[in-house]
Amino acid sequence: MLPYLLRRTLSLFFVLFGLAILIFVIARIVPGDPARIALGPLATAQQVAELRADMGLDQPFLAQLGTYLAGLVQGDLGTSLLTSRPVLDDILAALPATVELALFTILLQISLSIPLGVLAAVYRNTWVDTVTRVVSLIGVVTPGFVLAIILQLLASYTVTIFPVTGRIDPSLGFAADVTGLLLVDGLIAGRLDVVGDALRHLILPSLSLAAAGIGQVMRITRAAMIEVAGRDFVEAARAYGIPERVVTFRYMLRVAAVAPLTILGLEFASLIGNAFIVEFVFSWPGIASYGVRTILQKDLNAVIGVVLVSGLFFVVANLIIDILLGFLDPRHRLQLGARD
């Protein structure tokens, strides 16, 4: 798989380069003057013209694109109009919160969707199967932001143990200055109170993001397990007297896991995009929440930076899924070898 991985890694840079050009073009043709929006309606025409010159918006389009790409190669994403700081600094400050939320969400999806899918397949056409399918359908059809508001209302008036805003209780006075992930840094510092509080803050937003993925992966796992159950190697394993639990989890699930694992990879890659409204609802200080504020202010440099980070997540997640599929399914390794 090494030649394939090298080729995919190289293609990652070309994909991001093309994405940078595409989003730059879209950002420039969207109606509205970023300088006027940043300064407000009371600014004079001279003030707007000066800011446009500072932003390079008075230059020809190709000159603007060349300047931006040259800065991008050097790691310079420009300056944010919203915060007056380098966009890269803003993204690096907000990224750990989104990464922690995304990792906890995908862990929640894996720990719930696959076991429930297996359970539905094992007890096919029983009340267990019916309940799991109904729950999965509700999760798929309910928008994340609607579920976020419902959970927020329930936590405010009924189950009050879960905080409805923020990432951690400010009274704890803890700063995640090692990895930026509160759970990890709390463990490193030996602050179990921080870990517990961070977990309580993670539950509601992660459930809002995970619900659709849990329902989708659960249904796919169920269908894949039912399809694999009729294979010859499964019947042979049962004929040899291998316990049903071993047949289910060691033989059937390994083959059936290919389809749900692919979906989980796509779910993880799309979490930043799906998290925009959810982070905004829960006042989660992540990159998606930052992206919403920059879009409302038409902060072009920041918007392009957020989109590039989302694209990076998507490409890297797909690369990781290809590697995992190669380990789980030998046929996938053979296909990769044939391509090379």
ROGUZA-6833 format. One line per 8 residues: number of its first residue (from 1); their letters; for each residue x, y, z of N, C-alpha, C. Coordinates in steps of 0.05 Angstrom, whole numbers, padded with zeros to 5 digits. Each point is the difference from the previous one (the first is absolute). Layout:
BEGIN
NUM	a	X/Y/Z/X/Y/Z/X/Y/Z  ... $
***
This chain:
BEGIN
1	mlpyllrr	00016/-00024/00000/-00016/00024/00000/00017/00025/00000  00026/-00002/00003/00017/00023/00003/-00001/00019/-00024  00002/-00011/-00025/-00002/00018/-00024/-00027/00014/-00001  -00021/-00015/00008/-00027/00012/-00001/-00002/00023/00021  00011/-00005/00024/-00002/00021/00021/00016/00025/-00008  00023/-00005/-00012/00016/00023/-00009/-00015/00016/-00021  -00013/-00014/-00019/-00015/00014/-00020/-00023/00015/00011  -00014/-00012/00019/-00023/00013/00013/00009/00025/00016 $
9	tlslffvl	00023/-00003/00014/00010/00023/00015/00007/00023/-00018  00012/-00006/-00023/00007/00021/-00020/-00026/00012/-00011  -00020/-00016/-00005/-00024/00010/-00011/-00015/00018/00020  00006/-00004/00026/-00013/00016/00021/00007/00030/-00005  00025/00005/-00006/00009/00028/-00004/-00014/00012/-00025  -00003/-00016/-00021/-00013/00011/-00024/-00030/00005/00005  -00012/-00017/00016/-00029/00004/00007/-00003/00026/00016  00017/00004/00019/-00002/00024/00017/00007/00025/-00016 $
17	fglailif	00019/-00003/-00019/00007/00023/-00017/-00024/00008/-00018  -00013/-00020/-00012/-00024/00005/-00016/-00023/00011/00017  -00003/-00010/00024/-00021/00010/00018/00006/00029/00007  00025/00007/00005/00007/00028/00007/-00007/00019/-00023  00005/-00008/-00024/-00006/00017/-00023/-00031/00002/-00003  -00014/-00022/00003/-00029/00000/-00004/-00014/00018/00021  00008/-00004/00025/-00014/00016/00021/00009/00030/-00002  00024/00005/-00009/00008/00028/-00004/-00017/00013/-00021 $
25	viarivpg	-00004/-00014/-00022/-00017/00011/-00022/-00028/00005/00010  -00012/-00020/00014/-00027/00003/00010/-00002/00023/00020  00020/00003/00018/-00001/00021/00019/00001/00028/-00013  00014/00002/-00022/00003/00026/-00013/-00024/00008/-00017  -00016/-00020/-00009/-00023/00007/-00017/-00026/00002/00017  00001/-00007/00025/-00024/00003/00017/-00006/00030/00004  -00025/00009/-00004/-00006/00028/00003/00007/00010/00028  00006/00026/00001/00007/00013/00026/00029/00008/00001 $
33	dparialg	00005/00023/00012/00027/00010/00003/00010/-00007/00028  00021/-00017/00002/00010/-00007/00027/00009/00024/00016  00012/00020/-00014/00010/00024/00014/-00023/00016/00012  -00022/00003/-00016/-00023/00014/00010/-00013/-00015/00023  -00002/-00026/-00002/-00012/-00016/00022/00017/00002/00025  00026/00000/-00003/00018/00001/00023/-00002/00027/00014  -00002/00022/-00015/00000/00027/00012/-00027/00009/00008  -00021/-00012/-00012/-00027/00009/00008/-00011/00021/-00018 $
41	plataqqv	-00025/00006/00002/-00013/00019/-00019/00008/00029/00005  00011/00006/00024/00007/00028/00006/00028/00008/-00010  00015/-00019/-00011/00027/00006/-00009/-00001/00016/-00026  00020/00018/-00003/00001/00016/-00024/00011/-00016/-00024  -00004/00012/-00024/00010/-00014/-00024/00030/-00001/00001  00014/00020/00011/00029/-00001/00001/00009/-00022/00019  -00013/-00004/00023/00008/-00021/00018/-00004/-00028/-00013  -00022/-00003/-00015/-00005/-00025/-00013/00022/-00005/-00021 $
49	aelradmg	00007/00021/-00015/00020/-00003/-00021/00027/-00007/00012  00007/00012/00023/00025/-00006/00013/00001/-00030/00009  -00022/-00009/00011/-00001/-00028/00009/00002/-00019/-00023  -00014/00007/-00022/00001/-00017/-00024/00029/-00002/-00010  00015/00023/00001/00027/-00001/-00008/00018/-00017/00018  -00006/00002/00026/00015/-00016/00020/-00005/-00030/-00005  -00025/-00007/-00007/-00007/-00028/-00005/00008/-00009/-00028  00009/00018/-00017/00007/-00007/-00027/-00023/-00004/-00019 $
57	ldqpflaq	-00024/00009/00009/-00024/-00003/-00017/-00001/00019/-00023  00018/00020/00000/00001/00019/-00023/00018/-00010/-00022  00012/-00023/00004/00018/-00012/-00021/-00016/-00017/-00019  00010/-00005/-00024/-00013/-00018/-00019/-00004/-00028/00013  -00020/-00014/-00010/-00006/-00026/00012/00023/-00019/-00001  00014/-00003/-00022/00023/-00018/-00002/00022/00007/00019  00004/00026/00004/00021/00009/00019/-00008/-00007/00028  -00026/00002/00007/-00009/-00008/00026/00004/-00030/00004 $
65	lgtylagl	-00007/-00015/-00020/00003/-00030/00002/00029/-00007/00003  00017/00012/-00016/00029/-00006/00002/00011/00007/00028  -00008/00023/00010/00009/00007/00027/-00009/-00019/00021  -00025/-00009/-00002/-00011/-00018/00020/00013/-00027/-00002  00005/-00011/-00024/00012/-00026/-00003/00029/00001/00010  00014/00022/-00005/00028/00003/00009/00001/-00001/00031  -00019/00014/00012/-00002/00000/00029/-00007/-00027/00011  -00018/-00014/-00015/-00009/-00027/00009/00023/-00020/00001 $
73	vqgdlgts	00017/00002/-00020/00023/-00018/-00001/00018/00004/00024  00001/00025/00010/00017/00007/00023/-00015/-00004/00027  -00025/-00010/-00002/-00015/-00004/00025/-00015/00025/00009  -00002/00020/-00017/-00013/00025/00007/-00028/00000/-00012  -00021/-00001/00017/-00027/00001/-00009/-00012/00028/00000  00016/00019/00005/-00010/00028/00001/-00009/00008/00028  -00011/00023/00002/-00010/00011/00026/-00030/00000/00001  -00011/-00007/00022/-00029/00000/00004/-00010/00027/00006 $
81	lltsrpvl	-00022/00008/-00015/-00013/00025/00006/-00015/-00001/00026  -00009/-00024/00008/-00016/-00003/00024/00017/00004/00025  00024/-00011/00001/00017/00001/00024/00025/00017/-00003  00006/00008/-00025/00024/00015/-00005/00026/-00015/00007  -00002/-00026/-00001/00022/-00018/00005/00005/-00017/-00024  00024/-00012/-00003/00004/-00019/-00022/-00020/-00023/00000  -00011/-00006/-00023/-00021/-00021/-00001/00011/-00027/00010  00025/-00005/-00006/00012/-00026/00009/00000/-00001/00030 $
89	ddilaalp	00006/00022/00014/00000/00000/00029/-00028/-00005/00011  -00020/00012/-00013/-00028/-00004/00009/-00008/-00029/-00004  00007/-00012/-00023/-00007/-00028/-00005/00014/-00019/00019  00025/00005/00005/00015/-00017/00019/-00011/00002/00028  -00010/00023/00007/-00012/00004/00027/-00027/-00014/00002  -00015/00000/-00021/-00027/-00012/00001/-00001/-00029/-00008  00021/-00010/-00014/-00001/-00027/-00011/-00001/-00022/00022  00015/00002/00022/-00001/-00021/00020/-00028/-00006/00011 $
97	atvelalf	-00016/00021/00003/-00027/-00004/00010/-00017/-00016/-00019  00003/00006/-00026/-00015/-00015/-00021/00011/-00029/-00003  00026/-00003/00002/00012/-00027/-00002/-00009/-00017/00023  -00001/00011/00024/-00009/-00016/00023/-00029/-00007/-00003  -00017/00018/-00009/-00028/-00006/-00005/-00003/-00021/-00021  00015/00003/-00022/-00002/-00019/-00022/00009/-00028/00008  00022/-00002/00015/00010/-00026/00009/-00020/-00013/00019  -00011/00015/00019/-00019/-00011/00019/-00025/-00008/-00015 $
105	tillqisl	-00009/00015/-00020/-00024/-00007/-00015/00004/-00026/-00016  00023/-00003/-00013/00005/-00024/-00016/00003/-00024/00018  00012/00004/00024/00001/-00022/00020/-00027/-00008/00009  -00018/00019/00004/-00027/-00005/00008/-00015/-00015/-00022  00005/00008/-00025/-00013/-00014/-00023/00009/-00029/-00002  00026/-00005/00003/00010/-00027/-00002/-00010/-00017/00023  00000/00010/00024/-00007/-00016/00023/-00030/-00006/00002  -00017/00016/-00014/-00028/-00005/00000/-00011/-00013/-00025 $
113	siplgvla	00008/00010/-00023/-00012/-00008/-00026/00007/-00029/-00007  00025/-00008/00002/00008/-00027/-00008/-00012/-00021/00018  00003/00003/00027/-00013/-00020/00017/-00030/-00002/-00004  -00014/00023/-00003/-00029/-00001/-00004/-00007/-00012/-00027  00017/00005/-00021/-00004/-00013/-00026/00003/-00030/00001  00020/-00009/00015/00005/-00028/00003/-00024/-00013/00016  -00008/00014/00021/-00023/-00009/00016/-00025/-00003/-00017  -00005/00020/-00017/-00024/-00001/-00018/00002/-00023/-00019 $
121	avyrntwv	00024/-00006/-00010/00003/-00023/-00019/-00003/-00027/00014  00011/-00002/00023/-00001/-00025/00015/-00029/-00007/00007  -00015/00021/00009/-00029/-00004/00007/-00018/00011/-00022  00006/-00007/-00024/-00015/00009/-00023/-00029/-00007/00002  -00017/00020/-00008/-00030/-00004/00000/-00012/-00005/00027  00014/00010/00021/-00012/-00001/00027/-00005/00028/00009  -00010/00003/00025/-00005/00027/00010/00026/00015/00004  00022/-00013/00005/00026/00013/00002/00007/00013/-00026 $
129	dtvtrvvs	-00003/-00015/-00022/00005/00011/-00027/-00018/00023/-00006  -00025/-00002/00007/-00019/00022/-00006/00008/00026/00015  00006/-00003/00026/00007/00023/00016/00025/00014/-00011  00021/-00016/-00006/00025/00012/-00010/-00004/00014/-00027  -00017/-00012/-00017/-00005/00013/-00026/-00016/00026/00003  -00019/00000/00018/-00015/00025/00005/00019/00022/00011  00017/-00008/00019/00019/00020/00012/00019/00010/-00022  00009/-00018/-00017/00019/00009/-00021/-00014/00018/-00020 $
137	ligvvtpg	-00025/-00005/-00006/-00015/00017/-00018/-00004/00028/00011  -00006/00001/00026/-00004/00026/00013/00027/00016/-00001  00022/-00014/00006/00026/00013/-00001/00007/00011/-00027  -00007/-00015/-00021/00007/00008/-00027/-00016/00024/-00009  -00026/00001/00006/-00018/00021/-00011/00000/00025/00017  00011/-00001/00024/00000/00024/00017/00025/00017/-00005  -00003/00025/-00009/00023/00017/-00004/00016/00004/00026  00026/00003/-00003/00017/00003/00023/-00006/00024/00017 $
145	fvlaiilq	-00006/00022/-00013/-00006/00025/00015/-00026/-00002/00015  -00020/-00015/-00012/-00025/-00003/00014/00004/-00017/00025  00015/-00022/-00003/00006/-00017/00023/00016/00015/00021  00018/00018/-00009/00016/00016/00019/-00018/00018/00017  -00020/00012/-00012/-00018/00018/00014/-00017/-00016/00020  -00010/-00024/-00009/-00016/-00017/00017/00016/-00009/00024  00024/-00009/-00004/00017/-00009/00022/00007/00023/00019  00003/00024/-00012/00006/00023/00017/-00023/00007/00018 $
153	llasytvt	-00024/-00002/-00011/-00024/00006/00016/-00004/-00021/00022  00004/-00026/-00007/-00002/-00021/00020/00020/00004/00022  00025/00007/-00007/00021/00004/00020/-00005/00024/00017  -00015/00019/-00011/-00005/00025/00016/-00022/-00004/00020  -00020/-00017/-00007/-00024/-00002/00017/-00004/-00027/00013  00013/-00021/-00011/-00005/-00027/00011/00025/-00013/00010  00018/-00007/-00018/00025/-00014/00008/00022/00022/00002  00002/00012/00023/00017/00024/00003/00029/-00006/00006 $
161	ifpvtgri	00008/-00026/-00002/00028/-00006/00006/00019/00006/-00023  -00011/00005/-00024/00016/00006/-00023/00000/00029/-00007  00023/00014/-00001/00001/00028/-00008/-00010/00004/-00028  -00012/00023/-00006/-00012/00005/-00026/00017/00019/-00017  00021/00012/00011/00017/00018/-00015/00029/-00004/00009  00018/00008/-00017/00028/00001/00006/00013/-00027/-00001  00026/00000/00007/00017/-00024/-00002/00009/-00010/00028  00002/00019/00019/00008/-00007/00027/-00009/00022/00019 $
169	dpslgfaa	-00004/-00006/00025/-00008/00019/00020/00023/00019/00005  -00003/00026/-00005/00022/00019/00004/00011/00001/00029  -00017/-00008/00019/00008/00001/00028/00022/-00020/00006  00004/-00020/-00017/00021/-00020/00004/00028/00012/-00005  00001/00022/-00016/00025/00013/-00005/00021/-00017/-00013  -00009/-00017/-00019/00019/-00018/-00014/00003/00008/-00029  00025/00000/-00010/00006/00006/-00028/00014/-00024/-00012  -00011/-00009/-00023/00012/-00023/-00014/00023/00010/-00017 $
177	dvtglllv	00023/00001/00012/00023/00012/-00014/00021/-00021/-00009  -00007/-00026/00001/00019/-00020/-00010/-00009/-00010/-00027  -00023/-00013/-00002/-00011/-00009/-00025/-00023/00017/-00010  -00011/00016/00018/-00025/00015/-00007/-00025/-00016/00005  00002/-00026/00005/-00023/-00017/00006/-00003/-00002/00030  -00023/00008/00009/-00005/00002/00029/00001/-00028/00013  -00010/-00020/-00012/00000/-00027/00011/00029/-00010/00004  00016/00004/-00021/00028/-00009/00001/00016/00016/00019 $
185	dgliagrl	-00002/00027/-00002/00016/00017/00018/-00009/-00003/00029  -00026/-00005/00004/-00009/-00004/00028/00012/-00025/00012  00002/-00022/-00017/00013/-00024/00010/00029/00004/00005  00013/00015/-00018/00029/00005/00004/00005/00015/00026  -00017/00019/00005/00003/00016/00024/-00010/-00013/00025  -00013/-00023/-00003/-00012/-00014/00023/-00024/00014/00011  -00014/00015/-00017/-00024/00015/00009/-00025/-00016/-00009  -00009/-00018/00016/-00023/-00016/-00006/-00026/00017/00000 $
193	dvvgdalr	00000/00022/00016/-00023/00017/-00001/-00003/00014/-00027  00023/00006/-00012/-00001/00012/-00027/-00010/-00020/-00021  00010/-00025/00002/-00008/-00021/-00018/-00030/-00005/00002  -00010/-00001/00024/-00029/-00005/00004/-00017/00023/-00010  00009/00025/00005/-00015/00023/-00009/00001/00002/-00031  00023/-00006/-00012/00002/00001/-00029/-00017/-00022/-00013  -00002/-00023/00013/-00018/-00021/-00011/-00029/00009/00001  -00008/00012/00022/-00028/00009/00003/-00006/00021/-00022 $
201	hlilpsls	00019/00017/-00006/-00005/00020/-00021/00000/-00012/-00028  00013/-00023/-00003/00002/-00013/-00027/-00025/-00016/-00007  -00014/-00009/00020/-00022/-00020/-00005/-00021/00011/-00019  -00011/00023/00006/-00023/00011/-00016/00008/00007/-00029  00021/00016/-00004/00008/00006/-00028/00008/-00025/-00016  00014/-00019/00013/00008/-00024/-00014/-00024/-00018/-00007  -00020/-00001/00017/-00024/-00015/-00006/-00015/00012/-00024  -00001/00027/00000/-00013/00014/-00022/00014/-00006/-00027 $
209	laaagigq	00026/-00001/00000/00015/-00006/-00024/00000/-00029/-00007  -00001/-00018/00020/00003/-00029/-00005/-00026/-00013/-00008  -00023/00012/00005/-00026/-00014/-00003/-00004/-00010/-00029  00005/00017/-00019/-00005/-00008/-00028/00019/-00022/-00008  00026/00002/00007/00019/-00020/-00006/-00005/-00026/00013  -00009/00001/00025/-00007/-00025/00015/-00022/-00015/-00015  -00021/00015/-00008/-00022/-00013/-00014/00008/-00012/-00027  00016/00015/-00015/00009/-00010/-00026/00018/-00024/00002 $
217	vmritraa	00020/00002/00017/00019/-00022/00003/-00014/-00025/00012  -00019/00004/00018/-00014/-00022/00012/-00015/-00016/-00022  -00014/00014/-00018/-00015/-00013/-00021/00019/-00015/-00019  00022/00013/-00007/00019/-00012/-00018/00013/-00025/00013  00007/00002/00025/00012/-00023/00014/-00020/-00023/00001  -00025/00005/00006/-00021/-00021/00000/-00002/-00013/-00027  -00001/00016/-00021/-00003/-00012/-00027/00025/-00017/-00008  00023/00011/00007/00025/-00015/-00006/00002/-00026/00015 $
225	mievagrd	-00008/00000/00026/00001/-00024/00016/-00019/-00021/-00011  -00024/00008/-00008/-00020/-00018/-00011/00010/-00013/-00026  00014/00017/-00016/00010/-00010/-00026/00023/-00020/00005  00018/00006/00019/00022/-00018/00006/-00009/-00026/00013  -00022/00001/00014/-00009/-00024/00015/-00005/-00023/-00018  -00006/00005/-00026/-00006/-00022/-00018/00024/-00010/-00015  00024/00011/00006/00025/-00009/-00014/00008/-00028/00008  00014/-00013/-00019/00009/-00028/00005/00019/-00002/00024 $
233	fveaaray	00018/00019/00003/00020/-00002/00022/-00014/00002/00028  -00023/00015/00001/-00014/00002/00025/-00013/-00027/00006  -00013/-00013/-00020/-00012/-00026/00004/00021/-00021/00008  00024/00002/-00013/00021/-00019/00007/00010/00004/00029  00002/00025/00008/00009/00005/00028/-00020/-00011/00020  -00026/00003/-00006/-00020/-00011/00018/00000/-00031/-00001  00006/-00011/-00023/00001/-00029/-00003/00023/-00012/00017  00021/00015/00002/00023/-00009/00016/-00005/00003/00030 $
241	gipervvt	-00023/00011/00008/-00007/00002/00028/00011/00025/00014  00009/00019/-00016/00010/00025/00012/-00023/00015/00013  00004/00010/00025/-00022/00014/00013/-00011/00023/-00016  -00027/00004/00002/-00013/00020/-00016/00011/00028/00006  00008/00005/00024/00011/00027/00007/00026/00004/-00016  00017/-00020/-00002/00025/00002/-00015/-00006/00003/-00029  -00019/-00015/-00011/-00007/00002/-00028/-00010/00029/-00007  -00016/00011/00019/-00012/00026/-00006/00021/00022/00001 $
249	frymlrva	00016/00001/00021/00018/00023/00004/00027/-00004/-00013  00009/-00025/-00004/00027/-00004/-00011/00000/-00004/-00031  -00021/-00014/-00009/-00001/-00007/-00028/-00019/00019/-00016  -00024/00002/00009/-00020/00016/-00014/00005/00029/00001  00005/00011/00024/00003/00028/00003/00025/00011/-00014  00021/-00015/-00002/00024/00009/-00013/-00005/00006/-00030  -00016/-00018/-00012/-00006/00004/-00028/-00022/00021/-00004  -00019/00000/00018/-00022/00019/-00002/00008/00029/00007 $
257	avapltil	00023/00003/00014/00008/00026/00010/00010/00019/-00022  00005/-00011/-00024/00012/00016/-00022/-00019/00023/-00007  -00026/-00006/-00004/-00019/00021/-00008/-00004/00021/00022  -00006/-00008/00025/-00004/00021/00020/00026/00016/00006  00023/-00013/-00003/00025/00015/00004/00003/00022/-00020  -00007/-00006/-00025/00001/00020/-00021/-00018/00024/00006  -00024/-00006/00009/-00020/00021/00007/00010/00016/00024  00012/-00013/00020/00011/00014/00023/00022/00019/-00008 $
265	glefasli	00017/-00009/-00019/00021/00018/-00010/-00012/00025/-00013  -00021/-00003/-00016/-00013/00023/-00012/-00013/00017/00021  -00012/-00012/00021/-00013/00014/00022/00021/00018/00014  00023/-00012/00006/00021/00015/00014/00010/00023/-00017  00003/-00005/-00026/00009/00021/-00018/-00020/00023/-00002  -00025/-00005/00003/-00021/00021/-00004/-00008/00012/00027  00013/-00008/00022/-00009/00010/00026/00004/00030/00003  00022/00011/-00012/00004/00029/00002/-00023/00015/-00013 $
273	gnafivef	-00008/-00009/-00024/-00022/00013/-00014/-00026/-00003/00015  -00005/-00024/00011/-00025/-00005/00015/00000/00015/00027  00024/00007/00010/00002/00012/00027/-00006/00030/00000  -00003/00012/-00023/-00002/00029/-00001/-00023/00010/00018  -00024/-00010/-00005/-00023/00010/00015/00000/-00011/00029  00008/-00025/00003/00001/-00013/00027/00019/00015/00018  00024/00007/-00010/00019/00015/00017/-00012/00027/00006  -00014/00012/-00019/-00011/00027/00005/-00022/-00002/00022 $
281	vfswpgia	-00016/-00021/-00001/-00022/-00003/00019/00011/-00004/00029  00022/-00016/00002/00011/-00006/00026/00023/00019/00008  00004/00021/-00015/00022/00019/00005/00026/-00014/00003  00005/-00020/-00017/00024/-00016/00001/00022/00016/-00014  00023/00005/00013/00020/00018/-00012/00018/-00015/-00020  -00012/-00011/-00021/00015/-00016/-00019/00002/00015/-00027  00012/-00014/-00019/00005/00012/-00026/-00026/00004/-00015  -00020/-00017/00004/-00025/00003/-00014/-00015/00025/00010 $
289	sygvrtil	00000/00004/00026/-00012/00025/00011/00015/00025/-00010  00026/-00002/-00001/00016/00022/-00011/-00007/00004/-00029  -00004/-00021/-00015/-00008/00002/-00028/-00026/00014/-00004  -00020/-00006/00017/-00026/00013/-00002/00003/00031/00003  00015/00008/00020/00004/00029/00005/00014/00013/-00023  00020/-00013/-00012/00014/00012/-00022/-00017/00001/-00025  -00017/-00019/-00004/-00018/00000/-00024/-00020/00024/00003  -00011/00004/00024/-00018/00022/00004/00013/00027/-00005 $
297	qkdlnavi	00026/00002/00006/00015/00025/-00004/00013/00001/-00027  -00003/-00021/-00016/00013/-00002/-00026/00030/00005/00002  00012/-00014/00020/00028/00001/00005/00014/-00020/-00019  00007/00009/-00024/00008/-00018/-00022/00023/-00018/00008  00021/00012/00011/00024/-00016/00007/-00007/-00022/00020  -00016/00007/00020/-00007/-00020/00020/-00018/-00022/-00012  -00019/00008/-00017/-00018/-00019/-00012/00016/-00020/-00017  00019/00010/-00016/00016/-00018/-00016/00017/-00019/00017 $
305	gvvlvsgl	00011/00011/00022/00015/-00017/00019/-00016/-00022/00012  -00025/00006/00008/-00017/-00020/00012/-00007/-00022/-00020  -00006/00008/-00025/-00007/-00019/-00021/00024/-00018/-00006  00024/00011/-00001/00024/-00016/-00005/00004/-00020/00022  -00004/00007/00025/00003/-00018/00022/-00021/-00023/-00002  -00025/00007/-00008/-00020/-00020/-00003/00007/-00019/-00023  00011/00011/-00022/00010/-00018/-00021/00022/-00018/00008  00018/00011/00017/00023/-00016/00010/-00011/-00024/00017 $
313	ffvvanli	-00020/00006/00017/-00012/-00021/00016/-00011/-00022/-00018  -00014/00008/-00021/-00014/-00019/-00018/00021/-00018/-00014  00021/00012/-00011/00019/-00015/-00015/00016/-00019/00018  00009/00010/00023/00015/-00017/00019/-00017/-00023/00011  -00025/00006/00006/-00018/-00021/00010/-00004/-00022/-00021  -00002/00007/-00025/-00003/-00020/-00021/00025/-00017/-00003  00023/00013/00003/00026/-00014/-00001/00002/-00020/00022  -00008/00008/00024/00001/-00018/00024/-00019/-00024/-00004 $
321	idillgfl	-00023/00005/-00011/-00020/-00021/-00005/00011/-00020/-00020  00014/00009/-00021/00012/-00018/-00019/00020/-00018/00013  00016/00011/00018/00020/-00016/00014/-00013/-00021/00018  -00021/00008/00015/-00014/-00019/00017/-00014/-00022/-00016  -00012/00008/-00022/-00013/-00020/-00017/00020/-00021/-00011  00025/00009/-00006/00020/-00018/-00009/00007/-00021/00021  00000/00008/00025/00006/-00019/00022/-00024/-00019/00005  -00025/00010/-00003/-00023/-00016/00006/-00007/-00019/-00023 $
329	dprhrlql	00003/00009/-00025/-00009/-00015/-00023/00023/-00005/-00019  00011/-00024/-00003/00022/-00005/-00018/-00007/00007/-00029  -00026/-00002/-00007/-00008/00006/-00028/00006/00030/-00006  -00003/00017/00020/00006/00028/-00004/00030/00004/-00005  00017/-00015/00013/00029/00002/-00005/00006/-00009/-00028  -00013/-00021/-00009/00004/-00009/-00027/-00008/00020/-00021  -00023/00014/00005/-00009/00020/-00018/00020/00023/-00001  00011/00008/00023/00020/00022/00000/00025/-00009/-00015 $
337	gard	00008/-00025/00003/00023/-00010/-00014/-00005/00000/-00030  -00024/-00007/-00009/-00007/00000/-00028/00002/00028/-00012  -00009/00020/00016/00001/00028/-00010/00029/00009/-00003  00018/-00009/00018/00028/00008/-00002/00014/-00014/-00023 $
***
